Amino acid sequence: MRYADLLREGRKRLQEHGDQAAGLLLNEICRGHDINLYMVMEEPMQEDLQTEYLEGVHRMERGEPLDYVLGYTPFYGYDFLVSPDVLIPRPETEELVALVLRLYDEYFPKQKVTVFDVGTGSGAIGISLALEEPDFTVYASDISEQAVRQAEKNRDRLQAGVSFLTGSLLEPYIQAGLHCDILVCNPPYIPSQEQIERSVRDFEPHVALFGGPDGLKFYRALFATARQVLKPEALMAFEMGWNQGQALTDLAHEYFPEAVAHIEQDINGKDRMFWLHIGAGNPAAGEGQVRDENE
C-alpha cells in the first residue's frame, strides 16, 4: 500500500477525531524515521511503518490521545516524553512558562534565582524554564513517583539542570529546608463533578486533573504553607480555570493580604493565569488590588 492509501484509510477510521488526526499521526511517525511524508505520498509504504501506523490508528479509535500514541508531545519548542503516568502538557501551559520568564525580567533582572515547579508531571514547566534561562536554579516535584521518573527522563534527554523531589505539594521543599524566589504550579483545578471529554477522562491521570468540589483544593493547600518556602520577596504563578479568577483572588488575600493579585488572559482571551508578587518592592502592598494585565 502507498502512503496515500494508508492516509486515506486512517482518515476514514478517525473522521470523528477531526480532519487532521490521521495526517498528524502519519506525519509524526514518518518524522521519527526521517521520512518527508509529502515527498513519498505515492510510494509504497514499508510494512513495519504500515503496522506502526495502523496500530496507532486503532489506539486512537479507542479514544487514546495522539500524544500517548506517539509517546511524546511538543512543548515550548522541545519534545517531551509523555505516558499515561503524566498529564499531557497543553499550549496554555506554554503561556505560563512565558509569563514566568517575563516576570523574572521585570522583578529579578539578571539575578540568579531559585524556582520551584510544584506538581511537575512530565517536567515540562521546570525543564523549559531551566533551558530558557541559565540564571534559574530549578527544583521540581510531584507526589507521583512514576511522574518523577518520567520527568527525569525528559531532563536527561534535554540536558536540563533540574533537581527533582518526590512528595505532596510543598512538603519535600520544607523537609529539605529549601526556599525560592519564584514558585510556579499548574495544579489540578477541574471541579470534581465537571464533565470533561472522554479522551481526557479515560486516559489521563485523574490525580493531575481534579481539584475538589470547587477546583481550589490544591491552591488552598499551597497558600497555607507557601510562606515556609518563599523568600522575603517572591513571585507565585499558577494556571487556573477560566472562571476561577475572582475566587482565587479572594482566597489568596486570606493568606497574603499584603500581596497584589494579577489575572492574565491566554491567547484566546480567557482568564487563565494567576500570579502574586509578595514582599519588598511591591508598590501596591496592602491594597488588595486585582490587576488584569490585558486591560
C-alpha positions in Angstrom: 0.0 0.0 0.0 1.1 3.5 -0.7 1.4 6.2 1.9 -1.6 7.9 0.3 -3.6 4.7 0.7 -2.8 4.4 4.4 -3.6 8.0 5.0 -7.0 7.6 3.2 -7.8 4.6 5.4 -6.7 6.4 8.6 -8.8 9.5 7.7 -11.9 7.2 7.2 -11.4 5.5 10.5 -10.6 8.6 12.5 -13.0 11.0 11.0 -14.8 11.6 14.3 -11.5 12.9 15.7 -11.2 15.7 13.2 -9.8 16.2 9.7 -6.2 16.4 10.8 -5.9 13.5 13.3 -4.8 10.8 10.7 -2.4 13.1 8.9 -0.8 14.2 12.2 -0.2 10.6 13.3 1.3 9.6 9.9 3.4 12.7 9.6 4.9 12.3 13.1 5.6 8.6 12.5 7.4 9.5 9.3 9.3 12.3 11.0 10.5 9.8 13.6 12.0 7.7 10.7 13.5 10.7 8.9 10.9 10.5 6.1 9.3 13.5 4.5 5.7 12.3 4.1 4.8 14.8 1.4 7.7 13.6 -0.8 6.7 9.9 -0.7 2.9 10.0 -0.8 2.7 7.9 -4.0 5.4 5.5 -3.0 4.9 2.1 -1.3 4.9 2.2 2.5 7.3 -0.1 4.3 5.5 -2.9 6.1 6.8 -2.1 9.6 5.6 1.5 9.2 2.2 0.3 8.0 1.9 -1.8 11.2 3.0 1.1 13.4 0.5 3.5 11.7 -2.4 1.1 11.8 -1.7 0.2 15.5 -1.7 3.9 16.3 -5.0 4.4 14.4 -6.6 1.6 16.4 -5.5 3.1 19.7 -6.9 6.5 18.7 -10.1 4.9 17.6 -10.5 3.8 21.2 -10.1 7.4 22.3 -6.4 7.4 23.3 -4.8 10.8 22.8 -2.4 11.2 19.9 0.4 12.3 22.3 0.2 9.0 24.2 0.2 7.0 21.0 3.3 8.8 19.8 4.9 8.8 23.3 5.8 12.5 23.1 4.4 15.9 22.7 5.9 19.3 21.7 6.0 21.9 24.4 7.8 25.3 24.2 9.9 24.2 21.3 11.0 20.9 22.9 9.7 17.3 22.6 8.7 15.9 26.0 8.1 12.2 26.6 4.6 11.5 27.9 2.8 8.4 29.1 -0.5 7.8 31.0 1.5 8.5 34.2 1.6 12.2 33.4 -0.8 14.8 32.1 -0.2 15.9 28.5 1.1 19.5 28.6 -1.2 21.9 27.0 -0.5 25.0 24.9 -2.0 27.2 27.6 0.7 26.0 29.9 3.3 27.3 27.5 1.9 30.7 28.2 2.5 30.1 31.9 6.2 29.5 31.1 6.3 32.7 29.1 4.7 34.6 31.9 7.3 33.4 34.5 10.1 34.4 32.1 8.5 37.8 31.7 8.0 38.3 35.4 11.6 37.3 36.1 12.8 40.0 33.7 10.6 42.5 35.4 11.3 41.7 39.1 14.7 39.9 39.2 16.5 41.1 36.0 19.9 39.3 35.5 19.8 37.9 39.0 20.3 34.3 39.9 17.1 33.0 41.3 15.7 29.7 42.6 12.5 28.4 41.0 10.1 25.7 42.3 7.9 23.8 39.9 5.3 22.1 42.1 3.4 19.2 40.6 5.7 18.9 37.7 4.2 15.9 35.9 6.3 15.4 32.7 8.6 18.2 33.9 7.5 20.4 31.0 7.4 23.7 33.0 10.5 23.3 35.1 12.7 21.9 32.3 11.6 24.5 29.8 12.3 27.3 32.4 15.8 25.8 33.1 16.6 25.6 29.4 15.3 29.1 28.6 17.0 30.9 31.5 20.5 29.9 32.6 20.2 32.0 35.8 17.5 29.8 37.1 18.2 27.1 39.7 15.2 24.9 39.2 13.7 22.3 41.6 10.6 20.3 40.5 8.4 17.9 42.5 5.5 15.6 42.2 3.6 13.3 44.5 3.7 10.6 41.9 6.9 8.6 41.8 6.0 7.5 38.2 5.7 11.1 37.1 9.1 12.0 38.7 10.7 9.1 36.8 9.1 10.4 33.5 10.3 13.9 34.3 13.8 12.7 35.0 13.9 11.0 31.6 12.9 14.3 29.9 15.5 16.2 31.9 18.2 13.7 30.8 17.1 13.8 27.2 17.0 17.5 27.0 20.1 18.0 29.2 18.4 20.4 31.6 19.7 21.4 35.0 16.7 20.5 37.2 16.7 18.7 40.6 13.6 16.5 41.3 11.9 15.8 44.6 9.1 13.4 45.4 6.3 14.4 47.7 3.0 16.2 48.2 2.9 19.9 47.2 5.5 21.8 49.3 6.3 19.1 51.8 9.6 17.9 50.1 10.9 21.5 49.9 10.0 22.2 53.5 11.7 19.0 54.7 14.8 19.8 52.7 14.9 23.4 54.0 14.7 24.9 50.5 13.5 28.4 49.7 12.6 30.0 46.3 12.2 33.3 44.6 9.6 32.0 42.1 7.0 29.3 42.7 5.2 28.1 39.7 2.4 25.5 39.6 -0.2 24.1 37.3 -2.3 22.3 39.9 -5.3 20.1 39.3 -8.1 22.7 39.1 -11.1 21.0 37.4 -14.1 20.7 39.9 -14.6 17.0 40.7 -18.1 16.9 39.2 -17.3 18.8 36.0 -17.8 16.8 32.7 -14.7 16.5 30.6 -14.0 15.0 27.2 -13.7 11.2 27.0 -10.1 11.0 25.9 -9.0 13.1 28.9 -11.3 11.3 31.4 -10.4 7.8 30.3 -6.7 8.1 29.7 -5.1 11.0 31.6 -4.3 10.7 35.4 -7.2 12.0 37.5 -4.7 13.0 40.2 -3.5 15.7 37.9 -6.9 16.9 36.8 -9.4 17.3 39.6 -9.2 19.8 42.4 -12.0 19.0 44.7 -15.7 20.3 44.6 -14.8 23.8 43.6 -11.4 23.1 41.9 -9.5 25.1 44.5 -8.3 22.4 46.9 -4.7 22.5 45.9 -4.5 26.3 45.8 -5.7 26.3 49.4 -3.1 23.8 50.5 -0.3 25.7 48.7 -1.2 29.1 50.1 -1.4 27.6 53.6 2.2 26.5 53.6 3.8 28.8 51.0 5.4 31.2 53.5 7.6 28.4 54.7 9.4 28.2 51.4 9.1 31.7 49.9 12.0 34.2 50.2 11.1 37.7 51.6 10.4 38.9 48.0 8.9 36.3 45.8 6.5 35.6 43.0 3.9 32.8 42.7 2.4 32.0 39.3 -0.4 29.5 38.6 -2.5 28.2 35.8 -6.3 28.3 36.6 -9.7 27.6 35.2 -11.2 30.4 33.1 -13.8 31.2 35.7 -11.7 30.9 38.9 -10.0 34.3 38.9 -12.1 36.1 41.5 -12.4 33.1 43.8 -8.6 32.7 43.6 -8.0 36.4 44.3 -10.2 36.2 47.4 -8.5 33.1 48.6 -5.0 34.5 48.0 -5.8 37.6 50.0 -6.8 35.5 53.0 -3.3 34.2 53.2 -1.4 37.1 51.7 -3.3 40.3 52.5 -0.2 42.4 51.6 0.2 41.0 48.1 -1.2 42.2 44.8 -3.1 39.6 42.8 -2.9 39.6 39.0 -5.1 37.8 36.5 -3.8 37.2 33.0 -5.6 36.1 29.9 -4.4 33.4 27.4 -4.1 33.8 23.7 -7.9 33.0 23.4 -8.8 35.9 25.6 -9.8 33.7 28.6 -8.6 34.3 32.2 -6.0 31.5 32.5 -3.2 32.6 34.7 -3.0 34.0 38.2 0.1 35.4 40.0 1.1 37.2 43.2 4.0 39.4 44.0 4.9 39.2 47.7 7.3 41.3 49.7 9.8 44.1 49.0 9.3 46.5 46.1 5.5 45.9 45.9 4.1 49.3 45.0 0.6 48.4 46.0 1.2 46.2 49.0 -1.7 46.1 51.3 -4.2 47.4 48.8 -5.7 44.0 47.9 -5.7 45.2 44.3 -6.5 42.9 41.3 -5.0 43.9 38.0 -5.7 42.4 34.7 -2.6 42.8 32.6 -4.6 42.7 29.4 -6.7 45.7 30.2 
